[in-house]
């Protein structure tokens, strides 16, 4: 069992510490137990594993499925609950789940071509918009989903880490993100169940029902959080998109396709990418610089947009 694919084991330990080490020790037994419990033939894992062990498998009747195992924690439980709510509409189907073991048995999406393989950003944006509109559901207070507002409080941990300061992060961008979160989270927008981590590699081509999302986080908030997350994911997946003109083109496509307010998209985009950069540092102690470089481009576009509006 190659758990170390793409540094998966290192990432698990970075995020979960001793609990991650203990889980990695138990992982072979967890996989073997799932194989016996659900009558699975386990195949070699997918490449490019990140924070979970994800492997194709076959059911007893030959049906292809995917087994996903992770350290049991709130985010993974949120994924299970979100997939139950989505119920296969716009997202992969959840077939079985064991929250205590941190395992999900999922529909195998075929052919499974990721949306990131498409070169046309306009087409990619339209497909993502169609998928998200199918996913978004009214918030259900009785279900245990995390709120975007709670995620935003992650920037408080940034200050706590550096004794009230900013560490290596540009203070002007951190302060701007915090103010934006305060303003945007206090709006009267409808709260809906979001994907939470939508980007072109998390949308796959399906023979069953067009394009389907995978790996939802199960978070509740303003739709524009998902829109901004997609925009940031698109920009980061397109490695060459590092100029202000590139970002502006992508922003224009998103605003036109989703029919949303430009200034709000820029605000959410800047706040979300700063938070994402902090998460990279918090989890791994590195990797935050590309996010803050993108935040600089957002700040310039937002300033220009506000000046033009005045």
C-alpha positions in Angstrom: 0.0 0.0 0.0 1.7 3.2 -1.2 0.5 5.8 1.2 3.5 8.0 0.5 2.2 8.9 -3.0 2.9 12.6 -3.7 3.9 13.0 -0.1 0.5 12.0 1.3 1.8 10.7 4.5 3.8 13.9 5.1 0.7 16.0 4.5 -1.4 13.9 6.9 1.2 14.3 9.6 1.6 18.0 8.9 -2.1 18.6 9.5 -3.0 16.0 12.1 0.2 15.4 14.0 0.3 12.4 16.3 -3.3 11.5 15.3 -2.1 11.4 11.7 0.8 9.0 12.6 -1.6 6.7 14.5 -4.0 6.8 11.6 -1.3 5.9 9.0 -0.4 2.9 11.2 -4.0 1.7 11.2 -4.7 2.5 7.5 -3.8 -1.1 6.1 -6.3 -2.6 8.6 -8.9 0.0 7.8 -8.7 -0.7 4.1 -8.7 -4.5 4.7 -11.8 -4.1 6.9 -13.6 -2.1 4.2 -12.8 -4.7 1.6 -14.3 -7.4 3.8 -17.3 -5.4 4.9 -18.3 -4.2 1.5 -17.0 -7.1 -0.6 -14.4 -5.1 -2.4 -11.4 -5.9 -4.5 -8.9 -3.1 -3.8 -6.9 -1.8 -6.7 -3.7 0.4 -6.6 -4.3 3.9 -5.3 -4.7 7.0 -7.5 -1.7 9.1 -8.2 -1.3 12.6 -6.6 -2.9 11.7 -3.3 -3.2 14.7 -0.9 -4.7 14.5 2.6 -6.6 11.2 2.1 -6.0 7.7 0.8 -8.1 7.3 -2.3 -8.1 4.1 -4.4 -10.3 2.5 -7.0 -12.0 -0.7 -6.1 -14.5 -3.2 -7.6 -17.6 -4.4 -5.9 -18.5 -8.1 -5.9 -20.6 -7.7 -9.0 -17.7 -5.9 -10.8 -19.1 -2.4 -10.4 -16.2 0.1 -10.2 -16.2 2.3 -7.1 -13.8 4.5 -5.2 -12.8 4.0 -1.6 -11.7 7.2 0.3 -10.1 7.0 3.7 -9.0 9.9 5.9 -8.3 10.8 9.5 -11.8 11.2 11.0 -12.3 14.9 11.6 -15.0 17.5 11.1 -14.2 18.4 7.5 -14.4 14.7 6.4 -17.7 14.3 8.2 -18.9 17.5 6.5 -18.0 15.9 3.1 -20.1 12.8 4.0 -23.1 14.9 5.0 -22.9 17.2 2.0 -22.8 14.3 -0.4 -25.9 12.9 1.3 -27.7 16.2 0.7 -26.5 16.5 -2.9 -27.8 13.0 -3.4 -25.9 12.6 -6.7 -27.2 15.8 -8.3 -24.2 17.7 -9.6 -21.9 15.6 -7.4 -20.5 12.1 -7.1 -22.8 9.6 -5.3 -22.0 8.5 -1.8 -22.7 4.7 -1.6 -21.6 3.9 1.9 -19.9 5.7 4.8 -18.4 5.0 8.2 -17.8 8.3 10.1 -16.0 6.6 12.9 -13.5 5.0 10.6 -13.3 8.1 8.3 -14.1 6.1 5.1 -16.4 6.8 2.2 -17.4 4.4 -0.6 -18.1 6.5 -3.7 -19.4 6.2 -7.2 -16.6 5.8 -9.7 -17.0 8.7 -12.2 -16.3 7.5 -15.8 -14.6 8.6 -17.9 -13.5 10.9 -15.0 -11.8 13.6 -17.2 -11.0 16.6 -14.9 -12.4 19.9 -16.0 -8.8 21.2 -15.6 -7.9 19.4 -18.8 -10.0 21.8 -20.9 -8.0 24.7 -22.3 -10.9 27.2 -22.8 -11.4 29.2 -19.6 -14.8 30.5 -20.8 -16.0 26.9 -21.3 -14.5 25.8 -18.0 -16.3 28.7 -16.2 -19.6 27.9 -17.8 -19.4 24.2 -16.8 -18.4 25.1 -13.3 -21.4 27.5 -13.0 -23.8 24.8 -14.2 -22.4 22.4 -11.6 -22.6 24.9 -8.7 -26.1 25.9 -9.5 -27.1 22.3 -9.2 -25.3 21.8 -5.9 -26.4 24.9 -4.0 -29.2 24.0 -1.6 -30.8 26.1 1.2 -29.0 25.8 4.5 -30.4 23.3 6.9 -29.7 24.4 10.5 -30.2 21.0 11.9 -27.3 19.6 9.9 -23.7 19.9 11.3 -22.1 22.0 8.6 -19.3 24.5 9.3 -20.0 28.1 8.5 -17.8 30.2 6.2 -17.8 32.8 9.0 -16.0 30.2 11.2 -13.4 29.6 8.5 -12.8 33.3 8.3 -11.8 33.3 11.9 -8.7 31.4 10.8 -7.0 34.7 10.4 -7.3 35.2 14.2 -5.0 32.2 14.5 -2.5 33.9 12.2 -2.2 36.8 14.7 -2.1 34.4 17.6 0.8 32.5 16.0 2.8 35.7 15.8 2.0 37.2 19.2 -0.5 39.6 17.6 1.7 40.4 14.6 1.8 39.2 11.0 4.9 37.0 10.7 6.0 36.8 7.1 2.7 38.0 5.7 2.1 41.5 4.2 0.1 43.3 6.9 -1.8 45.4 4.4 -3.2 42.3 2.7 -4.1 40.5 5.9 -5.9 43.6 7.2 -7.7 44.1 4.0 -8.9 40.4 4.0 -10.1 40.8 7.6 -12.1 43.9 6.8 -13.6 42.3 3.7 -14.7 39.2 5.6 -16.3 41.4 8.2 -18.2 43.4 5.6 -19.2 40.5 3.3 -20.2 38.2 6.2 -22.5 40.9 7.5 -24.5 41.1 4.3 -28.1 39.8 4.0 -27.3 37.2 1.4 -29.1 33.9 1.6 -27.1 31.1 3.3 -26.7 28.0 1.2 -24.9 24.7 1.4 -21.7 25.2 -0.7 -19.1 23.0 -2.1 -16.3 24.9 -0.3 -13.3 23.8 -2.4 -14.5 24.0 -6.0 -11.8 24.2 -8.6 -11.3 22.7 -12.1 -9.7 19.5 -10.8 -12.6 18.8 -8.5 -15.1 18.6 -11.4 -15.1 15.4 -13.4 -16.7 14.3 -16.7 -19.4 11.7 -16.0 -21.3 9.3 -18.4 -24.1 9.3 -15.8 -24.9 13.0 -15.6 -22.6 15.3 -17.3 -20.0 17.0 -15.1 -19.9 16.1 -11.4 -18.2 17.6 -8.4 -16.0 15.6 -6.0 -14.5 16.4 -2.6 -17.0 18.9 -1.2 -16.2 20.4 2.2 -19.8 20.8 3.3 -19.8 24.5 4.4 -22.6 27.0 4.6 -22.4 30.6 3.4 -22.9 33.1 0.6 -22.8 31.6 -2.9 -20.1 34.1 -3.8 -17.7 32.2 -1.5 -17.9 29.3 -3.9 -17.7 31.6 -6.9 -14.5 33.2 -5.5 -13.0 29.9 -4.6 -13.6 28.7 -8.2 -12.0 31.9 -9.6 -9.0 31.4 -7.4 -8.7 27.8 -8.3 -8.9 28.6 -12.0 -6.2 31.2 -11.6 -3.9 28.9 -9.7 -4.5 25.9 -11.9 -3.6 28.0 -15.0 0.0 28.4 -13.9 0.7 31.0 -16.5 -2.1 33.3 -15.2 -0.1 35.5 -13.0 -0.6 39.0 -14.5 -3.3 41.5 -13.7 -4.6 41.2 -17.2 -5.0 37.5 -16.9 -6.9 37.8 -13.6 -9.1 40.6 -15.0 -10.1 38.4 -17.9 -11.0 35.6 -15.6 -12.9 37.9 -13.3 -14.9 39.3 -16.3 -15.8 35.7 -17.4 -16.9 34.8 -13.9 -19.0 38.0 -13.4 -20.7 37.5 -16.8 -21.3 33.8 -16.5 -22.6 33.8 -12.9 -24.4 37.2 -13.2 -22.8 38.5 -10.0 -21.5 41.9 -8.8 -17.9 42.5 -9.8 -16.8 44.3 -6.7 -18.2 41.6 -4.4 -16.5 38.9 -6.4 -13.2 40.8 -6.1 -13.7 41.2 -2.4 -14.5 37.6 -1.8 -11.7 36.6 -4.0 -9.1 38.6 -2.1 -10.4 37.5 1.3 -10.5 33.8 0.3 -7.0 33.7 -1.3 -5.4 35.3 1.8 -7.2 32.8 4.0 -6.0 30.0 1.7 -2.4 31.3 1.9 -2.6 31.3 5.7 -3.9 27.7 5.7 -0.9 26.6 3.6 1.4 28.1 6.2 -0.6 26.8 9.1 -0.6 23.3 7.8 2.8 23.0 6.2 4.9 26.1 7.2 5.4 26.9 3.5 3.6 27.4 0.2 1.8 30.6 1.0 3.6 32.9 -1.4 1.6 32.2 -4.6 -1.7 33.0 -2.8 -0.4 36.3 -1.6 1.0 37.2 -5.0 -2.5 36.6 -6.4 -3.9 38.7 -3.5 -1.8 41.6 -4.7 -3.4 41.4 -8.1 -6.8 41.3 -6.5 -6.0 44.4 -4.5 -5.0 46.3 -7.6 -8.2 45.3 -9.5 -10.4 46.1 -6.5 -8.9 49.6 -6.1 -9.3 50.3 -9.8 -12.9 49.0 -9.7 -13.8 51.2 -6.7 -12.1 54.3 -8.3 -14.1 53.8 -11.5 -17.3 53.4 -9.5 -16.7 56.8 -7.8 
